Amino acid sequence: MLKLWVLSAVLSMTTAFSNIYDFKVAGIDGNKIDLSSYKGKKILIVNTASLCGNTPQYAELEALYKKYKSSLVIIGFPANNFGSQEPGSNAEIKEFCTKQYAVTFPMAAKISVKGADIHPLYKWLIEQSKEKGFTPTEVTWNFQKYLVDEKGNLIAVFKPKTSVNSPEVIAAIEKK
């Protein structure tokens, strides 16, 4: 796992990412998640944590994933950047998500979403947020959401407390 993370870090320093489809991330099972395989679908990217007050959002995310599965993929990115609320290993996180919330949407391996060790995907999302004038631009807490359209363009950023059942999220997902 560490080798995969080191390789990902080295590649991120030598590769320019021009769009979301350039990213391949480590999955929670050690598999590879190739974001280019989701071309033609919207992608909702969410940084998650098991011990956060927002953790019950897993249930809403799973229901949303099931409802829109043909046109939307949700990818959870466990991160321990806020209040040490994701202290577990990838195996522990997966077990928690499966047992407590029956999560079936793809989960990435644990990453960092801010700071010196920020994952390249989140660095790209923040740069895109700034370029497009979205707020918040930085990741402010667990369960912040980034919505990418079917062509790989960042089209919305939702604050951590925003429910995926809110009218603004549903409208963005359903927009053609």
OpenMM code with the backbone's topology and positions (N, CA, C; nanometers):
from openmm import Vec3, app, unit

residues = "MET LEU LYS LEU TRP VAL LEU SER ALA VAL LEU SER MET THR THR ALA PHE SER ASN ILE TYR ASP PHE LYS VAL ALA GLY ILE ASP GLY ASN LYS ILE ASP LEU SER SER TYR LYS GLY LYS LYS ILE LEU ILE VAL ASN THR ALA SER LEU CYS GLY ASN THR PRO GLN TYR ALA GLU LEU GLU ALA LEU TYR LYS LYS TYR LYS SER SER LEU VAL ILE ILE GLY PHE PRO ALA ASN ASN PHE GLY SER GLN GLU PRO GLY SER ASN ALA GLU ILE LYS GLU PHE CYS THR LYS GLN TYR ALA VAL THR PHE PRO MET ALA ALA LYS ILE SER VAL LYS GLY ALA ASP ILE HIS PRO LEU TYR LYS TRP LEU ILE GLU GLN SER LYS GLU LYS GLY PHE THR PRO THR GLU VAL THR TRP ASN PHE GLN LYS TYR LEU VAL ASP GLU LYS GLY ASN LEU ILE ALA VAL PHE LYS PRO LYS THR SER VAL ASN SER PRO GLU VAL ILE ALA ALA ILE GLU LYS LYS".split()
positions = [
    Vec3(0.0824, -0.1182, 0.0000),
    Vec3(0.0000, 0.0000, 0.0000),
    Vec3(0.0872, 0.1249, 0.0000),
    Vec3(0.1905, 0.1228, 0.0837),
    Vec3(0.2802, 0.2369, 0.0901),
    Vec3(0.3501, 0.2575, -0.0433),
    Vec3(0.3897, 0.1463, -0.1085),
    Vec3(0.4552, 0.1561, -0.2396),
    Vec3(0.3638, 0.2232, -0.3403),
    Vec3(0.2359, 0.1883, -0.3373),
    Vec3(0.1390, 0.2476, -0.4295),
    Vec3(0.1253, 0.3971, -0.4038),
    Vec3(0.1210, 0.4370, -0.2767),
    Vec3(0.1099, 0.5777, -0.2415),
    Vec3(0.2336, 0.6537, -0.2867),
    Vec3(0.3537, 0.5990, -0.2638),
    Vec3(0.4784, 0.6631, -0.3046),
    Vec3(0.4829, 0.6773, -0.4563),
    Vec3(0.4460, 0.5719, -0.5275),
    Vec3(0.4431, 0.5780, -0.6732),
    Vec3(0.3457, 0.6858, -0.7195),
    Vec3(0.2288, 0.6931, -0.6579),
    Vec3(0.1295, 0.7953, -0.6928),
    Vec3(0.1853, 0.9351, -0.6681),
    Vec3(0.2553, 0.9535, -0.5568),
    Vec3(0.3136, 1.0837, -0.5246),
    Vec3(0.4217, 1.1232, -0.6262),
    Vec3(0.5068, 1.0277, -0.6625),
    Vec3(0.6126, 1.0550, -0.7608),
    Vec3(0.5519, 1.0891, -0.8960),
    Vec3(0.4536, 1.0118, -0.9382),
    Vec3(0.3881, 1.0389, -1.0667),
    Vec3(0.3192, 1.1747, -1.0668),
    Vec3(0.2626, 1.2134, -0.9531),
    Vec3(0.1934, 1.3418, -0.9483),
    Vec3(0.2899, 1.4585, -0.9650),
    Vec3(0.4138, 1.4389, -0.9301),
    Vec3(0.5126, 1.5451, -0.9451),
    Vec3(0.5615, 1.5565, -1.0887),
    Vec3(0.5466, 1.4508, -1.1641),
    Vec3(0.6005, 1.4509, -1.2997),
    Vec3(0.4931, 1.4587, -1.4072),
    Vec3(0.3674, 1.4509, -1.3681),
    Vec3(0.2593, 1.4485, -1.4647),
    Vec3(0.1678, 1.5682, -1.4429),
    Vec3(0.1358, 1.6384, -1.5498),
    Vec3(0.0384, 1.7471, -1.5405),
    Vec3(-0.0998, 1.6884, -1.5648),
    Vec3(-0.1930, 1.7194, -1.4784),
    Vec3(-0.3286, 1.6697, -1.4923),
    Vec3(-0.4123, 1.7792, -1.5552),
    Vec3(-0.4610, 1.7532, -1.6755),
    Vec3(-0.5385, 1.8557, -1.7442),
    Vec3(-0.6881, 1.8391, -1.7220),
    Vec3(-0.7329, 1.7182, -1.6911),
    Vec3(-0.8745, 1.6992, -1.6615),
    Vec3(-0.8929, 1.5812, -1.5664),
    Vec3(-1.0157, 1.5648, -1.5211),
    Vec3(-1.0464, 1.4623, -1.4212),
    Vec3(-1.0134, 1.3225, -1.4709),
    Vec3(-1.0218, 1.3019, -1.6023),
    Vec3(-1.0004, 1.1693, -1.6579),
    Vec3(-0.8539, 1.1275, -1.6620),
    Vec3(-0.7645, 1.2167, -1.6270),
    Vec3(-0.6223, 1.1827, -1.6185),
    Vec3(-0.5891, 1.1087, -1.4889),
    Vec3(-0.6826, 1.1085, -1.3934),
    Vec3(-0.6530, 1.0530, -1.2613),
    Vec3(-0.6883, 0.9054, -1.2498),
    Vec3(-0.5960, 0.8338, -1.1882),
    Vec3(-0.6168, 0.6965, -1.1441),
    Vec3(-0.5788, 0.6981, -0.9965),
    Vec3(-0.6693, 0.6520, -0.9128),
    Vec3(-0.6442, 0.6566, -0.7684),
    Vec3(-0.6512, 0.5172, -0.7099),
    Vec3(-0.5841, 0.4995, -0.5990),
    Vec3(-0.5880, 0.3714, -0.5292),
    Vec3(-0.7244, 0.3531, -0.4655),
    Vec3(-0.7820, 0.2356, -0.4835),
    Vec3(-0.9087, 0.2028, -0.4202),
    Vec3(-0.8855, 0.1506, -0.2795),
    Vec3(-0.9890, 0.1488, -0.2002),
    Vec3(-0.9789, 0.1060, -0.0609),
    Vec3(-0.9361, -0.0400, -0.0490),
    Vec3(-0.9627, -0.1202, -0.1544),
    Vec3(-0.9241, -0.2620, -0.1565),
    Vec3(-0.7860, -0.2845, -0.2176),
    Vec3(-0.7184, -0.1770, -0.2571),
    Vec3(-0.5904, -0.1914, -0.3251),
    Vec3(-0.6063, -0.1964, -0.4758),
    Vec3(-0.7308, -0.1950, -0.5228),
    Vec3(-0.7575, -0.1913, -0.6660),
    Vec3(-0.7326, -0.0495, -0.7189),
    Vec3(-0.7406, -0.0312, -0.8479),
    Vec3(-0.7205, 0.0997, -0.9092),
    Vec3(-0.8568, 0.1532, -0.9522),
    Vec3(-0.8832, 0.2804, -0.9234),
    Vec3(-1.0030, 0.3481, -0.9715),
    Vec3(-0.9572, 0.4427, -1.0809),
    Vec3(-0.9945, 0.4122, -1.2045),
    Vec3(-0.9577, 0.4929, -1.3202),
    Vec3(-1.0749, 0.5844, -1.3515),
    Vec3(-1.0592, 0.7134, -1.3238),
    Vec3(-1.1705, 0.8057, -1.3424),
    Vec3(-1.2139, 0.8181, -1.4881),
    Vec3(-1.1267, 0.7828, -1.5820),
    Vec3(-1.1667, 0.7880, -1.7231),
    Vec3(-1.2747, 0.6843, -1.7544),
    Vec3(-1.2886, 0.5836, -1.6703),
    Vec3(-1.3927, 0.4825, -1.6930),
    Vec3(-1.5325, 0.5378, -1.6643),
    Vec3(-1.5393, 0.6590, -1.6093),
    Vec3(-1.6684, 0.7201, -1.5783),
    Vec3(-1.7082, 0.8291, -1.6783),
    Vec3(-1.6386, 0.8364, -1.7911),
    Vec3(-1.6781, 0.9322, -1.8947),
    Vec3(-1.8237, 0.9077, -1.9302),
    Vec3(-1.8991, 1.0164, -1.9449),
    Vec3(-2.0405, 1.0044, -1.9773),
    Vec3(-2.1310, 1.0009, -1.8555),
    Vec3(-2.0726, 0.9952, -1.7357),
    Vec3(-2.1486, 1.0011, -1.6106),
    Vec3(-2.1028, 1.1230, -1.5310),
    Vec3(-2.1897, 1.1719, -1.4466),
    Vec3(-2.1463, 1.2723, -1.3501),
    Vec3(-2.0717, 1.1987, -1.2392),
    Vec3(-1.9773, 1.2683, -1.1768),
    Vec3(-1.8990, 1.2107, -1.0673),
    Vec3(-1.9117, 1.3028, -0.9463),
    Vec3(-1.9551, 1.2480, -0.8340),
    Vec3(-1.9608, 1.3229, -0.7088),
    Vec3(-1.8469, 1.2724, -0.6213),
    Vec3(-1.7534, 1.3612, -0.5925),
    Vec3(-1.6347, 1.3278, -0.5135),
    Vec3(-1.6551, 1.3858, -0.3736),
    Vec3(-1.6398, 1.2997, -0.2721),
    Vec3(-1.6686, 1.3394, -0.1343),
    Vec3(-1.5563, 1.2927, -0.0431),
    Vec3(-1.4977, 1.3850, 0.0345),
    Vec3(-1.4019, 1.3415, 0.1362),
    Vec3(-1.4807, 1.2997, 0.2596),
    Vec3(-1.4504, 1.1815, 0.3096),
    Vec3(-1.5314, 1.1210, 0.4149),
    Vec3(-1.4506, 1.0975, 0.5427),
    Vec3(-1.5224, 1.0726, 0.6511),
    Vec3(-1.4604, 1.0393, 0.7797),
    Vec3(-1.5613, 0.9620, 0.8639),
    Vec3(-1.5156, 0.8600, 0.9319),
    Vec3(-1.6036, 0.7702, 1.0067),
    Vec3(-1.6493, 0.8244, 1.1417),
    Vec3(-1.5763, 0.9198, 1.1981),
    Vec3(-1.6081, 0.9668, 1.3332),
    Vec3(-1.6566, 1.1115, 1.3354),
    Vec3(-1.7097, 1.1585, 1.2257),
    Vec3(-1.7525, 1.2973, 1.2102),
    Vec3(-1.9026, 1.3099, 1.2372),
    Vec3(-1.9452, 1.4283, 1.2765),
    Vec3(-2.0882, 1.4540, 1.2915),
    Vec3(-2.1617, 1.4417, 1.1587),
    Vec3(-2.0892, 1.4550, 1.0477),
    Vec3(-2.1494, 1.4420, 0.9150),
    Vec3(-2.1525, 1.2973, 0.8637),
    Vec3(-2.0961, 1.2047, 0.9388),
    Vec3(-2.0858, 1.0660, 0.8941),
    Vec3(-2.2195, 1.0048, 0.8532),
    Vec3(-2.3320, 1.0391, 0.9176),
    Vec3(-2.4600, 0.9834, 0.8711),
    Vec3(-2.4929, 1.0175, 0.7243),
    Vec3(-2.4206, 1.1101, 0.6646),
    Vec3(-2.4404, 1.1393, 0.5229),
    Vec3(-2.4087, 1.0180, 0.4353),
    Vec3(-2.3336, 0.9224, 0.4869),
    Vec3(-2.3085, 0.7996, 0.4110),
    Vec3(-2.4409, 0.7375, 0.3645),
    Vec3(-2.5425, 0.7385, 0.4511),
    Vec3(-2.6721, 0.6792, 0.4163),
    Vec3(-2.7356, 0.7549, 0.2990),
    Vec3(-2.7300, 0.8879, 0.3036),
    Vec3(-2.7846, 0.9692, 0.1942),
    Vec3(-2.7057, 0.9471, 0.0655),
    Vec3(-2.5742, 0.9395, 0.0765),
    Vec3(-2.4899, 0.9165, -0.0412),
    Vec3(-2.5220, 0.7817, -0.1050),
    Vec3(-2.5379, 0.6788, -0.0234),
    Vec3(-2.5691, 0.5462, -0.0759),
    Vec3(-2.7056, 0.5456, -0.1454),
    Vec3(-2.8050, 0.6100, -0.0852),
    Vec3(-2.9379, 0.6169, -0.1474),
    Vec3(-2.9317, 0.6933, -0.2800),
    Vec3(-2.8577, 0.8021, -0.2830),
    Vec3(-2.8410, 0.8800, -0.4058),
    Vec3(-2.7719, 0.7973, -0.5132),
    Vec3(-2.6685, 0.7246, -0.4735),
    Vec3(-2.5957, 0.6389, -0.5672),
    Vec3(-2.6884, 0.5350, -0.6296),
    Vec3(-2.7694, 0.4718, -0.5483),
    Vec3(-2.8618, 0.3707, -0.5992),
    Vec3(-2.9651, 0.4327, -0.6934),
    Vec3(-3.0151, 0.5514, -0.6588),
    Vec3(-3.1184, 0.6171, -0.7391),
    Vec3(-3.0653, 0.6599, -0.8763),
    Vec3(-2.9422, 0.7109, -0.8811),
    Vec3(-2.8878, 0.7688, -1.0048),
    Vec3(-2.7742, 0.6862, -1.0641),
    Vec3(-2.7643, 0.5614, -1.0270),
    Vec3(-2.6511, 0.4770, -1.0646),
    Vec3(-2.6210, 0.4749, -1.2147),
    Vec3(-2.7229, 0.4892, -1.2979),
    Vec3(-2.7001, 0.4845, -1.4421),
    Vec3(-2.6352, 0.6125, -1.4959),
    Vec3(-2.6442, 0.7222, -1.4202),
    Vec3(-2.5902, 0.8498, -1.4697),
    Vec3(-2.4929, 0.9183, -1.3741),
    Vec3(-2.4710, 0.8602, -1.2558),
    Vec3(-2.3874, 0.9232, -1.1532),
    Vec3(-2.3046, 0.8177, -1.0809),
    Vec3(-2.1788, 0.8491, -1.0572),
    Vec3(-2.0978, 0.7666, -0.9687),
    Vec3(-2.0555, 0.8554, -0.8519),
    Vec3(-2.0549, 0.7987, -0.7349),
    Vec3(-2.0063, 0.8675, -0.6155),
    Vec3(-1.8780, 0.7975, -0.5761),
    Vec3(-1.7758, 0.8758, -0.5442),
    Vec3(-1.6501, 0.8180, -0.4965),
    Vec3(-1.6166, 0.8826, -0.3623),
    Vec3(-1.6062, 0.7994, -0.2601),
    Vec3(-1.5688, 0.8466, -0.1274),
    Vec3(-1.4180, 0.8423, -0.1106),
    Vec3(-1.3637, 0.9490, -0.0532),
    Vec3(-1.2206, 0.9595, -0.0273),
    Vec3(-1.1986, 0.9803, 0.1226),
    Vec3(-1.1773, 0.8718, 0.1975),
    Vec3(-1.1514, 0.8866, 0.3406),
    Vec3(-1.0270, 0.9730, 0.3637),
    Vec3(-1.0394, 1.0643, 0.4597),
    Vec3(-0.9280, 1.1544, 0.4916),
    Vec3(-0.9300, 1.1846, 0.6408),
    Vec3(-0.8134, 1.1979, 0.6985),
    Vec3(-0.7988, 1.2221, 0.8422),
    Vec3(-0.7512, 1.3647, 0.8695),
    Vec3(-0.7886, 1.4589, 0.7844),
    Vec3(-0.7382, 1.5954, 0.7950),
    Vec3(-0.8101, 1.6833, 0.8960),
    Vec3(-0.9270, 1.6450, 0.9404),
    Vec3(-1.0062, 1.7323, 1.0270),
    Vec3(-1.0384, 1.6617, 1.1575),
    Vec3(-0.9779, 1.7073, 1.2652),
    Vec3(-1.0070, 1.6541, 1.3972),
    Vec3(-0.9750, 1.5077, 1.4163),
    Vec3(-0.8843, 1.4530, 1.3359),
    Vec3(-0.8474, 1.3105, 1.3451),
    Vec3(-0.9716, 1.2212, 1.3458),
    Vec3(-1.0672, 1.2525, 1.2577),
    Vec3(-1.1945, 1.1812, 1.2568),
    Vec3(-1.1971, 1.0613, 1.1622),
    Vec3(-1.0813, 1.0312, 1.1011),
    Vec3(-1.0697, 0.9094, 1.0196),
    Vec3(-0.9377, 0.8417, 1.0535),
    Vec3(-0.9260, 0.7888, 1.1776),
    Vec3(-0.7986, 0.7314, 1.2217),
    Vec3(-0.7724, 0.5898, 1.1710),
    Vec3(-0.8725, 0.5219, 1.1190),
    Vec3(-0.8600, 0.3807, 1.0858),
    Vec3(-0.7800, 0.3517, 0.9604),
    Vec3(-0.7493, 0.2244, 0.9445),
    Vec3(-0.6825, 0.1745, 0.8239),
    Vec3(-0.7866, 0.1625, 0.7126),
    Vec3(-0.7412, 0.1384, 0.5905),
    Vec3(-0.8348, 0.1184, 0.4802),
    Vec3(-0.9304, 0.0018, 0.5105),
    Vec3(-0.8783, -0.1059, 0.5651),
    Vec3(-0.9627, -0.2223, 0.5965),
    Vec3(-1.0676, -0.1865, 0.7020),
    Vec3(-1.0272, -0.1116, 0.8032),
    Vec3(-1.1217, -0.0711, 0.9083),
    Vec3(-1.2282, 0.0235, 0.8534),
    Vec3(-1.1870, 0.1157, 0.7665),
    Vec3(-1.2817, 0.2098, 0.7062),
    Vec3(-1.3831, 0.1344, 0.6199),
    Vec3(-1.3337, 0.0427, 0.5392),
    Vec3(-1.4233, -0.0355, 0.4527),
    Vec3(-1.5231, -0.1148, 0.5375),
    Vec3(-1.4745, -0.1795, 0.6416),
    Vec3(-1.5633, -0.2574, 0.7283),
    Vec3(-1.6698, -0.1673, 0.7914),
    Vec3(-1.6296, -0.0514, 0.8396),
    Vec3(-1.7241, 0.0434, 0.8993),
    Vec3(-1.8311, 0.0855, 0.7983),
    Vec3(-1.7873, 0.1257, 0.6787),
    Vec3(-1.8810, 0.1733, 0.5763),
    Vec3(-1.9781, 0.0636, 0.5338),
    Vec3(-1.9285, -0.0579, 0.5250),
    Vec3(-2.0114, -0.1708, 0.4826),
    Vec3(-2.1109, -0.2096, 0.5918),
    Vec3(-2.0621, -0.2236, 0.7151),
    Vec3(-2.1484, -0.2685, 0.8244),
    Vec3(-2.2477, -0.1617, 0.8690),
    Vec3(-2.2016, -0.0378, 0.8812),
    Vec3(-2.2877, 0.0678, 0.9350),
    Vec3(-2.3812, 0.1299, 0.8320),
    Vec3(-2.3354, 0.1386, 0.7052),
    Vec3(-2.4126, 0.2117, 0.6045),
    Vec3(-2.4347, 0.1352, 0.4745),
    Vec3(-2.3915, 0.0108, 0.4676),
    Vec3(-2.4085, -0.0730, 0.3477),
    Vec3(-2.3614, -0.0010, 0.2207),
    Vec3(-2.2487, 0.0687, 0.2306),
    Vec3(-2.1941, 0.1449, 0.1178),
    Vec3(-2.1534, 0.0515, 0.0047),
    Vec3(-2.2018, 0.0823, -0.1157),
    Vec3(-2.1632, 0.0060, -0.2349),
    Vec3(-2.0950, 0.0938, -0.3391),
    Vec3(-2.0993, 0.2255, -0.3210),
    Vec3(-2.0308, 0.3122, -0.4175),
    Vec3(-1.8794, 0.2998, -0.3975),
    Vec3(-1.8011, 0.3312, -0.4999),
    Vec3(-1.6558, 0.3162, -0.4894),
    Vec3(-1.5959, 0.4015, -0.3770),
    Vec3(-1.5034, 0.3413, -0.3053),
    Vec3(-1.4286, 0.4108, -0.2010),
    Vec3(-1.2804, 0.4038, -0.2359),
    Vec3(-1.2162, 0.5176, -0.2300),
    Vec3(-1.0728, 0.5250, -0.2546),
    Vec3(-0.9976, 0.4900, -0.1266),
    Vec3(-0.8698, 0.4658, -0.1409),
    Vec3(-0.7835, 0.4489, -0.0245),
    Vec3(-0.7744, 0.5830, 0.0482),
    Vec3(-0.7442, 0.5771, 0.1746),
    Vec3(-0.7330, 0.6966, 0.2581),
    Vec3(-0.6263, 0.7903, 0.2000),
    Vec3(-0.6605, 0.9201, 0.1939),
    Vec3(-0.5705, 1.0211, 0.1370),
    Vec3(-0.5683, 1.1451, 0.2258),
    Vec3(-0.4936, 1.2450, 0.1822),
    Vec3(-0.4961, 1.3766, 0.2452),
    Vec3(-0.5621, 1.4733, 0.1479),
    Vec3(-0.6527, 1.5572, 0.1989),
    Vec3(-0.7254, 1.6511, 0.1131),
    Vec3(-0.6814, 1.7959, 0.1325),
    Vec3(-0.5772, 1.8156, 0.2121),
    Vec3(-0.5220, 1.9502, 0.2305),
    Vec3(-0.3816, 1.9382, 0.2882),
    Vec3(-0.3097, 2.0487, 0.2836),
    Vec3(-0.1760, 2.0500, 0.3413),
    Vec3(-0.0682, 2.0090, 0.2436),
    Vec3(0.0521, 1.9931, 0.2950),
    Vec3(0.1695, 1.9622, 0.2127),
    Vec3(0.1570, 1.8280, 0.1418),
    Vec3(0.0819, 1.7348, 0.1999),
    Vec3(0.0682, 1.6021, 0.1404),
    Vec3(-0.0662, 1.5835, 0.0684),
    Vec3(-0.1268, 1.6924, 0.0236),
    Vec3(-0.2556, 1.6862, -0.0454),
    Vec3(-0.2461, 1.5937, -0.1672),
    Vec3(-0.3489, 1.5134, -0.1853),
    Vec3(-0.3539, 1.4228, -0.3002),
    Vec3(-0.3672, 1.5063, -0.4281),
    Vec3(-0.3029, 1.4669, -0.5365),
    Vec3(-0.3093, 1.5426, -0.6626),
    Vec3(-0.4517, 1.5674, -0.7127),
    Vec3(-0.5430, 1.4732, -0.6922),
    Vec3(-0.6809, 1.4945, -0.7356),
    Vec3(-0.7430, 1.6122, -0.6613),
    Vec3(-0.7209, 1.6184, -0.5314),
    Vec3(-0.7771, 1.7294, -0.4536),
    Vec3(-0.7074, 1.8618, -0.4854),
    Vec3(-0.5809, 1.8544, -0.5154),
    Vec3(-0.5116, 1.9756, -0.5595),
    Vec3(-0.5771, 2.0285, -0.6877),
    Vec3(-0.6065, 1.9373, -0.7799),
    Vec3(-0.6719, 1.9738, -0.9060),
    Vec3(-0.8118, 2.0296, -0.8798),
    Vec3(-0.8890, 1.9652, -0.7925),
    Vec3(-1.0241, 2.0124, -0.7607),
    Vec3(-1.0213, 2.1527, -0.7018),
    Vec3(-0.9267, 2.1787, -0.6144),
    Vec3(-0.9154, 2.3121, -0.5533),
    Vec3(-0.8765, 2.4162, -0.6586),
    Vec3(-0.7816, 2.3809, -0.7455),
    Vec3(-0.7434, 2.4730, -0.8536),
    Vec3(-0.8628, 2.5027, -0.9433),
    Vec3(-0.9386, 2.4004, -0.9790),
    Vec3(-1.0573, 2.4192, -1.0624),
    Vec3(-1.1616, 2.5055, -0.9914),
    Vec3(-1.1804, 2.4835, -0.8621),
    Vec3(-1.2760, 2.5629, -0.7835),
    Vec3(-1.2393, 2.7108, -0.7884),
    Vec3(-1.1119, 2.7381, -0.7721),
    Vec3(-1.0653, 2.8773, -0.7747),
    Vec3(-1.0845, 2.9382, -0.9133),
    Vec3(-1.0452, 2.8644, -1.0175),
    Vec3(-1.0589, 2.9142, -1.1550),
    Vec3(-1.2033, 2.9448, -1.1904),
    Vec3(-1.2966, 2.8644, -1.1397),
    Vec3(-1.4375, 2.8799, -1.1757),
    Vec3(-1.5145, 2.9680, -1.0777),
    Vec3(-1.4482, 3.0125, -0.9720),
    Vec3(-1.5124, 3.1012, -0.8755),
    Vec3(-1.6092, 3.0322, -0.7804),
    Vec3(-1.5932, 2.9006, -0.7606),
    Vec3(-1.6785, 2.8289, -0.6669),
    Vec3(-1.6321, 2.8530, -0.5242),
    Vec3(-1.7263, 2.8455, -0.4309),
    Vec3(-1.6911, 2.8505, -0.2897),
    Vec3(-1.7550, 2.7300, -0.2211),
    Vec3(-1.6918, 2.6735, -0.1234),
    Vec3(-1.5567, 2.7091, -0.0807),
    Vec3(-1.4525, 2.6611, -0.1818),
    Vec3(-1.3391, 2.7295, -0.1828),
    Vec3(-1.2325, 2.6874, -0.2735),
    Vec3(-1.1469, 2.5797, -0.2080),
    Vec3(-1.1169, 2.5964, -0.0823),
    Vec3(-1.0388, 2.4961, -0.0087),
    Vec3(-1.1342, 2.3946, 0.0531),
    Vec3(-1.0831, 2.2774, 0.0872),
    Vec3(-1.1645, 2.1794, 0.1590),
    Vec3(-1.1741, 2.2280, 0.3030),
    Vec3(-1.2977, 2.2491, 0.3498),
    Vec3(-1.3172, 2.3089, 0.4815),
    Vec3(-1.3474, 2.2084, 0.5922),
    Vec3(-1.3978, 2.0889, 0.5561),
    Vec3(-1.4310, 1.9876, 0.6562),
    Vec3(-1.4666, 1.8585, 0.5845),
    Vec3(-1.4933, 1.7557, 0.6616),
    Vec3(-1.5347, 1.6264, 0.6075),
    Vec3(-1.6694, 1.6379, 0.5354),
    Vec3(-1.6842, 1.5632, 0.4285),
    Vec3(-1.8060, 1.5540, 0.3481),
    Vec3(-1.8308, 1.6767, 0.2599),
    Vec3(-1.7238, 1.7459, 0.2233),
    Vec3(-1.7372, 1.8473, 0.1180),
    Vec3(-1.7530, 1.7718, -0.0136),
    Vec3(-1.8331, 1.8271, -0.1041),
    Vec3(-1.8688, 1.7546, -0.2264),
    Vec3(-1.8308, 1.8336, -0.3508),
    Vec3(-1.7729, 1.7629, -0.4481),
    Vec3(-1.7371, 1.8209, -0.5782),
    Vec3(-1.8129, 1.7438, -0.6843),
    Vec3(-1.8868, 1.8157, -0.7698),
    Vec3(-1.9619, 1.7506, -0.8762),
    Vec3(-1.8985, 1.7822, -1.0112),
    Vec3(-1.8685, 1.6761, -1.0845),
    Vec3(-1.8067, 1.6845, -1.2165),
    Vec3(-1.9105, 1.6366, -1.3179),
    Vec3(-1.9221, 1.7079, -1.4305),
    Vec3(-2.0221, 1.6682, -1.5309),
    Vec3(-1.9740, 1.5526, -1.6178),
    Vec3(-2.0564, 1.5154, -1.7134),
    Vec3(-2.0307, 1.3993, -1.7987),
    Vec3(-1.9094, 1.4172, -1.8896),
    Vec3(-1.8630, 1.5399, -1.9034),
    Vec3(-1.7465, 1.5676, -1.9888),
    Vec3(-1.6203, 1.5937, -1.9068),
    Vec3(-1.6307, 1.5794, -1.7758),
    Vec3(-1.5141, 1.5948, -1.6905),
    Vec3(-1.4915, 1.7342, -1.6362),
    Vec3(-1.5908, 1.8218, -1.6473),
    Vec3(-1.5788, 1.9589, -1.5978),
    Vec3(-1.6362, 1.9715, -1.4573),
    Vec3(-1.5632, 2.0382, -1.3692),
    Vec3(-1.6159, 2.0660, -1.2363),
    Vec3(-1.7311, 2.1647, -1.2531),
    Vec3(-1.8499, 2.1281, -1.2043),
    Vec3(-1.9665, 2.2145, -1.2232),
    Vec3(-2.0256, 2.2662, -1.0929),
    Vec3(-1.9852, 2.2101, -0.9781),
    Vec3(-2.0386, 2.2573, -0.8506),
    Vec3(-1.9529, 2.2084, -0.7353),
    Vec3(-1.9541, 2.2877, -0.6286),
    Vec3(-1.8909, 2.2503, -0.5023),
    Vec3(-1.9956, 2.2729, -0.3941),
    Vec3(-2.0133, 2.1743, -0.3080),
    Vec3(-2.1127, 2.1833, -0.2020),
    Vec3(-2.0448, 2.1727, -0.0660),
    Vec3(-2.0869, 2.2581, 0.0251),
    Vec3(-2.0288, 2.2615, 0.1595),
    Vec3(-2.0553, 2.1303, 0.2332),
    Vec3(-1.9719, 2.1005, 0.3321),
    Vec3(-1.9842, 1.9735, 0.4047),
    Vec3(-2.1227, 1.9448, 0.4620),
    Vec3(-2.1906, 2.0439, 0.5146),
    Vec3(-2.3226, 2.0218, 0.5766),
    Vec3(-2.4349, 2.0100, 0.4737),
    Vec3(-2.4078, 2.0433, 0.3467),
    Vec3(-2.5122, 2.0371, 0.2452),
    Vec3(-2.5518, 1.8927, 0.2192),
    Vec3(-2.6791, 1.8643, 0.2355),
    Vec3(-2.7310, 1.7299, 0.2107),
    Vec3(-2.7340, 1.7026, 0.0611),
    Vec3(-2.7026, 1.5804, 0.0231),
    Vec3(-2.7124, 1.5447, -0.1191),
    Vec3(-2.8580, 1.5367, -0.1631),
    Vec3(-2.9509, 1.5452, -0.0693),
    Vec3(-3.0936, 1.5485, -0.1012),
    Vec3(-3.1458, 1.6912, -0.1174),
    Vec3(-3.0583, 1.7897, -0.0986),
    Vec3(-3.1015, 1.9288, -0.1103),
    Vec3(-3.1394, 1.9599, -0.2553),
    Vec3(-3.2313, 2.0535, -0.2746),
    Vec3(-3.2730, 2.0887, -0.4111),
    Vec3(-3.1564, 2.1308, -0.5009),
    Vec3(-3.0574, 2.2021, -0.4452),
    Vec3(-2.9456, 2.2479, -0.5281),
    Vec3(-2.8594, 2.1311, -0.5778),
    Vec3(-2.8386, 2.0315, -0.4953),
    Vec3(-2.7598, 1.9148, -0.5366),
    Vec3(-2.8369, 1.8332, -0.6398),
    Vec3(-2.9632, 1.8068, -0.6120),
    Vec3(-3.0453, 1.7277, -0.7046),
    Vec3(-3.0551, 1.7998, -0.8405),
    Vec3(-3.0749, 1.9310, -0.8389),
    Vec3(-3.0845, 2.0065, -0.9650),
    Vec3(-2.9550, 1.9950, -1.0450),
    Vec3(-2.8415, 2.0033, -0.9763),
    Vec3(-2.7118, 1.9931, -1.0457),
    Vec3(-2.6916, 1.8534, -1.1030),
    Vec3(-2.7355, 1.7517, -1.0325),
    Vec3(-2.7220, 1.6140, -1.0805),
    Vec3(-2.8131, 1.5890, -1.1993),
    Vec3(-2.9333, 1.6411, -1.1943),
    Vec3(-3.0316, 1.6152, -1.2990),
    Vec3(-3.0167, 1.7048, -1.4217),
    Vec3(-2.9396, 1.8129, -1.4090),
    Vec3(-2.9221, 1.9055, -1.5218),
    Vec3(-2.8563, 1.8352, -1.6400),
    Vec3(-2.9147, 1.8535, -1.7544),
    Vec3(-2.8607, 1.7913, -1.8773),
    Vec3(-2.7569, 1.8783, -1.9427),
] * unit.nanometer
topology = app.Topology()
chain = topology.addChain("A")
for resn in residues:
    res = topology.addResidue(resn, chain)
    for name in ("N", "CA", "C"):
        topology.addAtom(name, app.Element.getBySymbol(name[0]), res)
